[in-house]
Amino acid sequence: MAEDLFTRREMFDAPLEGRVDFYKGITIDTDKCGCISPDDFHGKLSASIDIWKSSKRRGIWLRIPLSQSEFVPVAAKLGFSFHHTLNNKLVMTRWLPEQEPNTLPDYATHNIGVAGFVVNQKNQLLLVQEKWLHSHKVVHWKLPGGQTDLGEDLPQTAIRETEEETGIKTEFVAMVTFRHMHGYQWGIDDLYFVCLLRPLNTDIQVNPSEIADAKWMDVSLPITSSFHPLFPSLSPLLSLHPSPLSILLSSL
């Protein structure tokens, strides 16, 4: 099992061997427990629960790969609940202390996206129109950007998404603002960051699979309904003269 920030190398010996975390919990990878059938898994998991309870263990985490999906109903019958899925593994949990409230953390509560605020030497801002919104007659201009990949830093996301959508290569300068919104996709919250990027080229090459149009637009143009709702929070940057890029760079 890949180590994370909360698990230790200490192993707990029970019918199902698991790795101990800092909170007196146990994490078990079922594909490494030697269970050959759902009945075998049921017997070992039931016996392990008794041992974990007597040892005052707290949160139990099961990581079940897709290839062992028949173990899921077994765990559910023994009191485990769904927590999340990742990389073709389902994670189920059970809180053992009966006299304490369950303090196991929820899985990801926020979606994280990043946009590139790219201004050229003509004081023009790089903007795009998304293909799928455009096809539904929702036409507005927005900053290039998208969702972070797992393990990706925010500036890396802004640089990658800007190049993928427009062909403009950039380098990171600074983080300029962010927006926090409730009730986004799948009912989770959304954090959207905006990074100031320095363009390294200016010839736009639109990615036709994602983008309907892209252009350099004068930042002094008034903000109208044709702009993304995020733009009002960028008004202080858009009203600066000379360009935000040159002002910021002069202070570095």
HUVENHU-V798367 format. One line per field, one symbol per residue. phi: phi as a letter, one per 30 degrees, with the letter a starting at -180 (. if undefined). burial: I if it has 24 or more other C-alpha atoms within 12 Angstrom, else O. A space follows every 50 residues. Layout:
BEGIN
phi=???
burial=???
END
This chain:
BEGIN
phi=.ddbdcccddccdaecdbcdcdcicbcbcddccidcaedddddddddded ddddchdcdcccccdedcdddddddddcjdcdcabahibcccbbcdddcb ddcddddecbdbbbccccccdciccdbbcddddddciccbcbddllddde icdeeddddddddddbiddbbdcadcaabcbcideiicdbcbcbcdbcdc abddbddddbcdaaadbddddddbddcdeddedceeddcdbddedddddd cd
burial=OOOOOOOOOOOIOIIIIIIIIOOIIIIIIIIOIOOOOOOOIIOIIIOIIO OIOOOOIIIIIIIIOOOIIOIIOIIOOIOIIOIOOOOOIIIIIIIIOOOO OOOOOOOOOOIIIIIIIIIIOOIIIIIIIIIOOOOOOOOIIIIIIIIIOO OOOIIIIIIIIIIIIIIIIIIIIIIIIIIOOOOOOOOOOIIIIIIIIIIO OIOIOIOOOIIIIIIIIOIOOOIOOOIIOIIOOIOOIIOOOOIIIOOOOO OO
END
